[in-house]
């Protein structure tokens, strides 16, 4: 039997981690919702943002929290460049060419990191965000709490941008019907680039915050990329709200199954929940065909 304290601790940990997963998934959802292209380099781009945070702290003493805006800008520019250099060239190509282009980019980024920094695991030592707090007997890590808080704030700002601004309206118009949007004077090319930039910027935020407490290796992007795919599919392709809910759900399922069953089987339950949703509602919880 598990005590109420253990369950409360597990739920708190799962919720905090789920918020971070959610922001990663929202970045992936932005790209899919605009162009219906899955970015298989998503997790590897986040891995590089984590390494940026690590090296800025190690070499220059810039804490990841302070470095986060800079990393976000760098990832935004990277996303825009990826669109113009790679994605724009394969927009009208067969789907297999689109898949292989981002898959190849992911492999390149992963092994570039391994070549530059070796496969060794690294950690940001003694960041500003450190320690834990006790809330009614539930111990919460300060880095995890800060990361989840930043993720929620970033999601709210992104949601308001997409749904309450003229530029966000243009993004939605392009995602609905790019030809009709072009007839209304909206430059689809610029909107696609903006979408890639915003999606990558989400990785800059989540990667910088994750670097405060998560081991950094060239392979870490594989896990986070896979979780992002599952969260987006669970919530529904094209829905940023669905992606956020999907990410939080995965965090909770992962934490609960790791404690109630065994840590080795936690991802079995994560993918099991995803499969159950797909069988019942293939388009996801908030998605549409």
Number of C-alpha atoms within 10 A of each C-alpha: 4 8 8 9 13 13 16 15 19 21 19 19 22 20 24 23 25 27 30 29 28 32 30 34 35 32 30 34 33 29 25 21 21 24 21 15 17 17 26 23 23 28 29 27 25 28 30 26 27 33 22 22 27 25 15 17 20 14 8 9 12 17 22 28 22 14 20 23 15 17 24 23 17 17 26 24 19 16 23 21 16 18 22 15 11 14 23 16 12 16 15 10 11 9 13 9 14 21 15 13 18 20 16 13 18 22 14 14 19 24 16 14 19 15 11 9 14 12 15 11 13 15 17 22 13 12 18 14 19 15 13 14 13 9 9 8 11 18 16 17 18 17 22 25 20 18 27 24 15 19 26 18 13 16 21 13 12 18 16 12 15 18 15 11 12 11 15 18 14 21 27 18 20 23 21 15 12 21 12 12 18 14 9 11 9 18 15 21 15 14 22 23 23 22 27 30 27 25 27 30 28 25 32 32 30 28 31 29 27 26 27 28 19 17 14 23 21 25 18 19 24 19 11 20 25 14 24 28 23 22 34 33 27 31 27 27 26 28 22 27 21 25 35 30 26 31 30 24 24 30 26 22 23 26 25 21 19 17 15 13 11 11 14 9 13 19 17 14 17 21 18 13 16 21 16 12 17 16 10 10 15 17 18 25 22 20 20 12 8
